[in-house]
Amino acid sequence: MAQNREPISAEQIRQLQLLAQSLRFGTLTLVFQDGKLIQIDKNEKIRLKNE
């Protein structure tokens, strides 16, 4: 495994920040392959008010 490999690029960090800011209730899941980020899953929950 190469030591100089950057697992998350600056652009991917920017995407993560934007996704995190847009998320009210939910999760972000990062998927890595061979030490590199290859996928970001966003699961968002919508909370319904009980009236």
MOPAC internal coordinates of N, CA, C and O (Angstrom, degrees):
PM7 1SCF
backbone

  N    0.0000 0     0.00 0     0.00 0    0    0    0
  C    1.4468 1     0.00 0     0.00 0    1    0    0
  C    1.5219 1   108.72 1     0.00 0    2    1    0
  O    1.2310 1   120.69 1   -49.51 1    3    2    1
  N    1.3258 1   116.29 1   130.49 1    3    2    1
  C    1.4666 1   121.36 1  -178.71 1    5    3    2
  C    1.5286 1   110.41 1   -73.49 1    6    5    3
  O    1.2310 1   121.00 1   -44.97 1    7    6    5
  N    1.3247 1   115.69 1   135.03 1    7    6    5
  C    1.4586 1   121.11 1  -178.26 1    9    7    6
  C    1.5332 1   111.82 1   -81.01 1   10    9    7
  O    1.2310 1   119.29 1   154.02 1   11   10    9
  N    1.3252 1   118.96 1   -25.98 1   11   10    9
  C    1.4589 1   122.45 1  -174.59 1   13   11   10
  C    1.5254 1   113.07 1   -84.90 1   14   13   11
  O    1.2310 1   119.91 1  -179.47 1   15   14   13
  N    1.2927 1   117.77 1     0.53 1   15   14   13
  C    1.4592 1   121.71 1  -177.34 1   17   15   14
  C    1.5277 1   110.37 1   -72.67 1   18   17   15
  O    1.2310 1   120.82 1   -48.64 1   19   18   17
  N    1.3165 1   116.03 1   131.36 1   19   18   17
  C    1.4668 1   121.24 1   178.12 1   21   19   18
  C    1.5283 1   108.04 1   -90.95 1   22   21   19
  O    1.2310 1   119.61 1   -66.39 1   23   22   21
  N    1.3436 1   118.34 1   113.61 1   23   22   21
  C    1.4649 1   119.87 1  -174.61 1   25   23   22
  C    1.5282 1   113.26 1   -68.37 1   26   25   23
  O    1.2310 1   119.94 1   150.98 1   27   26   25
  N    1.3479 1   117.72 1   -29.02 1   27   26   25
  C    1.4609 1   121.25 1  -179.86 1   29   27   26
  C    1.5279 1   107.89 1  -135.66 1   30   29   27
  O    1.2310 1   120.64 1   -56.32 1   31   30   29
  N    1.3263 1   116.38 1   123.68 1   31   30   29
  C    1.4616 1   121.08 1  -178.89 1   33   31   30
  C    1.5332 1   110.53 1   -79.96 1   34   33   31
  O    1.2310 1   121.06 1   -12.95 1   35   34   33
  N    1.3136 1   115.58 1   167.05 1   35   34   33
  C    1.4661 1   120.99 1   177.78 1   37   35   34
  C    1.5357 1   110.51 1   -61.76 1   38   37   35
  O    1.2310 1   120.36 1   141.90 1   39   38   37
  N    1.3185 1   116.92 1   -38.10 1   39   38   37
  C    1.4687 1   120.73 1   178.48 1   41   39   38
  C    1.5261 1   111.10 1   -65.42 1   42   41   39
  O    1.2310 1   120.02 1   139.80 1   43   42   41
  N    1.3186 1   117.56 1   -40.20 1   43   42   41
  C    1.4629 1   121.02 1   178.35 1   45   43   42
  C    1.5247 1   110.52 1   -66.81 1   46   45   43
  O    1.2310 1   119.81 1   142.65 1   47   46   45
  N    1.3122 1   117.96 1   -37.35 1   47   46   45
  C    1.4666 1   121.00 1   176.06 1   49   47   46
  C    1.5243 1   109.81 1   -62.58 1   50   49   47
  O    1.2310 1   120.40 1   138.38 1   51   50   49
  N    1.3298 1   116.83 1   -41.62 1   51   50   49
  C    1.4719 1   120.87 1   177.48 1   53   51   50
  C    1.5257 1   110.76 1   -61.77 1   54   53   51
  O    1.2310 1   120.34 1   137.50 1   55   54   53
  N    1.3415 1   116.96 1   -42.50 1   55   54   53
  C    1.4654 1   120.75 1   177.45 1   57   55   54
  C    1.5269 1   111.02 1   -62.50 1   58   57   55
  O    1.2310 1   120.43 1   138.06 1   59   58   57
  N    1.3314 1   116.78 1   -41.94 1   59   58   57
  C    1.4626 1   120.91 1   177.95 1   61   59   58
  C    1.5180 1   111.43 1   -61.50 1   62   61   59
  O    1.2310 1   120.23 1   138.26 1   63   62   61
  N    1.3316 1   117.17 1   -41.74 1   63   62   61
  C    1.4624 1   120.97 1   178.64 1   65   63   62
  C    1.5235 1   110.92 1   -62.36 1   66   65   63
  O    1.2310 1   120.20 1   136.00 1   67   66   65
  N    1.3220 1   117.22 1   -44.00 1   67   66   65
  C    1.4706 1   120.88 1   179.45 1   69   67   66
  C    1.5323 1   111.06 1   -64.03 1   70   69   67
  O    1.2310 1   120.37 1   136.80 1   71   70   69
  N    1.3186 1   116.91 1   -43.20 1   71   70   69
  C    1.4604 1   120.53 1   178.67 1   73   71   70
  C    1.5308 1   111.13 1   -64.18 1   74   73   71
  O    1.2310 1   120.52 1   137.11 1   75   74   73
  N    1.3310 1   116.61 1   -42.89 1   75   74   73
  C    1.4638 1   120.36 1  -179.60 1   77   75   74
  C    1.5287 1   110.78 1   -64.21 1   78   77   75
  O    1.2310 1   120.22 1   141.75 1   79   78   77
  N    1.3261 1   117.19 1   -38.25 1   79   78   77
  C    1.4659 1   120.48 1   179.13 1   81   79   78
  C    1.5228 1   111.93 1   -67.32 1   82   81   79
  O    1.2310 1   120.27 1   150.75 1   83   82   81
  N    1.3269 1   117.08 1   -29.25 1   83   82   81
  C    1.4661 1   120.59 1  -177.37 1   85   83   82
  C    1.5298 1   112.54 1   -86.48 1   86   85   83
  O    1.2310 1   120.12 1   173.24 1   87   86   85
  N    1.3233 1   117.37 1    -6.76 1   87   86   85
  C    1.4581 1   122.52 1  -173.67 1   89   87   86
  C    1.5216 1   110.74 1   -95.45 1   90   89   87
  O    1.2310 1   120.62 1   -55.49 1   91   90   89
  N    1.3336 1   116.41 1   124.51 1   91   90   89
  C    1.4640 1   119.92 1   177.29 1   93   91   90
  C    1.5270 1   110.97 1   -97.86 1   94   93   91
  O    1.2310 1   120.46 1   127.34 1   95   94   93
  N    1.3310 1   116.73 1   -52.66 1   95   94   93
  C    1.4628 1   122.92 1   174.70 1   97   95   94
  C    1.5239 1   106.89 1  -131.55 1   98   97   95
  O    1.2310 1   120.09 1   -56.66 1   99   98   97
  N    1.3070 1   117.42 1   123.34 1   99   98   97
  C    1.4559 1   118.72 1   178.06 1  101   99   98
  C    1.5105 1   112.22 1   154.99 1  102  101   99
  O    1.2310 1   121.80 1    17.30 1  103  102  101
  N    1.3466 1   114.16 1  -162.70 1  103  102  101
  C    1.4600 1   120.26 1  -176.30 1  105  103  102
  C    1.5234 1   110.78 1  -138.03 1  106  105  103
  O    1.2310 1   121.42 1   -27.83 1  107  106  105
  N    1.3267 1   114.89 1   152.17 1  107  106  105
  C    1.4574 1   122.79 1   167.17 1  109  107  106
  C    1.5238 1   105.98 1  -115.70 1  110  109  107
  O    1.2310 1   120.62 1   -51.49 1  111  110  109
  N    1.3157 1   116.42 1   128.51 1  111  110  109
  C    1.4539 1   121.66 1   179.14 1  113  111  110
  C    1.5209 1   108.64 1  -116.51 1  114  113  111
  O    1.2310 1   120.71 1   -52.40 1  115  114  113
  N    1.3239 1   116.25 1   127.60 1  115  114  113
  C    1.4635 1   121.47 1   179.04 1  117  115  114
  C    1.5170 1   109.07 1   -99.30 1  118  117  115
  O    1.2310 1   120.54 1   -46.18 1  119  118  117
  N    1.3326 1   116.58 1   133.82 1  119  118  117
  C    1.4580 1   122.12 1   179.80 1  121  119  118
  C    1.5291 1   107.66 1  -115.58 1  122  121  119
  O    1.2310 1   121.16 1   -55.13 1  123  122  121
  N    1.3363 1   115.38 1   124.87 1  123  122  121
  C    1.4563 1   121.64 1  -179.80 1  125  123  122
  C    1.5186 1   110.35 1  -112.75 1  126  125  123
  O    1.2310 1   121.36 1   -33.15 1  127  126  125
  N    1.3322 1   115.00 1   146.85 1  127  126  125
  C    1.4604 1   121.15 1   173.83 1  129  127  126
  C    1.5223 1   107.16 1  -139.09 1  130  129  127
  O    1.2310 1   120.29 1   -50.93 1  131  130  129
  N    1.2994 1   117.04 1   129.07 1  131  130  129
  C    1.4686 1   122.32 1  -178.25 1  133  131  130
  C    1.5274 1   111.69 1    52.63 1  134  133  131
  O    1.2310 1   120.49 1  -142.38 1  135  134  133
  N    1.3383 1   116.66 1    37.62 1  135  134  133
  C    1.4519 1   121.39 1   176.07 1  137  135  134
  C    1.5132 1   115.66 1    78.97 1  138  137  135
  O    1.2310 1   119.84 1  -171.81 1  139  138  137
  N    1.3418 1   117.92 1     8.19 1  139  138  137
  C    1.4640 1   121.12 1   179.64 1  141  139  138
  C    1.5238 1   109.91 1  -123.78 1  142  141  139
  O    1.2310 1   121.20 1   -36.05 1  143  142  141
  N    1.3302 1   115.31 1   143.95 1  143  142  141
  C    1.4628 1   121.03 1   176.54 1  145  143  142
  C    1.5192 1   109.07 1   -69.39 1  146  145  143
  O    1.2310 1   120.34 1   -56.02 1  147  146  145
  N    1.3228 1   116.95 1   123.98 1  147  146  145
  C    1.4637 1   120.26 1  -178.56 1  149  147  146
  C    1.5226 1   112.89 1  -118.43 1  150  149  147
  O    1.2310 1   120.35 1   164.80 1  151  150  149
  N    1.3492 1   116.94 1   -15.20 1  151  150  149
  C    1.4649 1   118.94 1  -174.89 1  153  151  150
  C    1.5174 1   110.11 1  -157.38 1  154  153  151
  O    1.2310 1   121.26 1   -35.98 1  155  154  153
  N    1.3368 1   115.20 1   144.02 1  155  154  153
  C    1.4574 1   121.90 1   172.86 1  157  155  154
  C    1.5217 1   107.29 1  -124.33 1  158  157  155
  O    1.2310 1   120.51 1   -58.45 1  159  158  157
  N    1.3261 1   116.63 1   121.55 1  159  158  157
  C    1.4668 1   121.36 1   176.29 1  161  159  158
  C    1.5178 1   108.53 1  -102.63 1  162  161  159
  O    1.2310 1   120.87 1   -47.01 1  163  162  161
  N    1.3252 1   115.95 1   132.99 1  163  162  161
  C    1.4664 1   121.49 1   177.60 1  165  163  162
  C    1.5240 1   107.94 1  -117.36 1  166  165  163
  O    1.2310 1   120.94 1   -59.59 1  167  166  165
  N    1.3241 1   115.80 1   120.41 1  167  166  165
  C    1.4664 1   121.94 1   175.37 1  169  167  166
  C    1.5155 1   107.09 1  -116.11 1  170  169  167
  O    1.2310 1   120.92 1   -59.59 1  171  170  169
  N    1.3088 1   115.85 1   120.41 1  171  170  169
  C    1.4565 1   119.78 1  -178.29 1  173  171  170
  C    1.5213 1   109.87 1  -117.51 1  174  173  171
  O    1.2310 1   121.33 1   -44.94 1  175  174  173
  N    1.3085 1   115.06 1   135.06 1  175  174  173
  C    1.4616 1   121.54 1   178.14 1  177  175  174
  C    1.5172 1   108.65 1  -100.98 1  178  177  175
  O    1.2310 1   120.91 1   -36.37 1  179  178  177
  N    1.3037 1   115.87 1   143.63 1  179  178  177
  C    1.4615 1   120.97 1   175.52 1  181  179  178
  C    1.5151 1   106.66 1  -111.84 1  182  181  179
  O    1.2310 1   120.94 1   -63.75 1  183  182  181
  N    1.3098 1   115.81 1   116.25 1  183  182  181
  C    1.4557 1   120.93 1  -179.29 1  185  183  182
  C    1.5171 1   109.54 1   -86.53 1  186  185  183
  O    1.2310 1   120.47 1   -51.42 1  187  186  185
  N    1.3261 1   116.71 1   128.58 1  187  186  185
  C    1.4485 1   122.36 1   178.07 1  189  187  186
  C    1.5106 1   109.65 1   -96.80 1  190  189  187
  O    1.2310 1   120.60 1   -43.03 1  191  190  189
  N    1.2954 1   116.46 1   136.97 1  191  190  189
  C    1.4718 1   119.87 1   178.38 1  193  191  190
  C    1.5141 1   108.91 1   -79.06 1  194  193  191
  O    1.2310 1   121.20 1   -44.63 1  195  194  193
  N    1.3270 1   115.31 1   135.37 1  195  194  193
  C    1.4767 1   120.75 1   174.66 1  197  195  194
  C    1.5130 1   108.03 1   -88.60 1  198  197  195
  O    1.2310 1   121.32 1   -59.40 1  199  198  197
  N    1.3186 1   115.08 1   120.60 1  199  198  197
  C    1.4746 1   118.53 1   179.94 1  201  199  198
  C    1.4908 1   111.21 1  -115.08 1  202  201  199
  O    1.2310 1   120.10 1   180.00 1  203  202  201

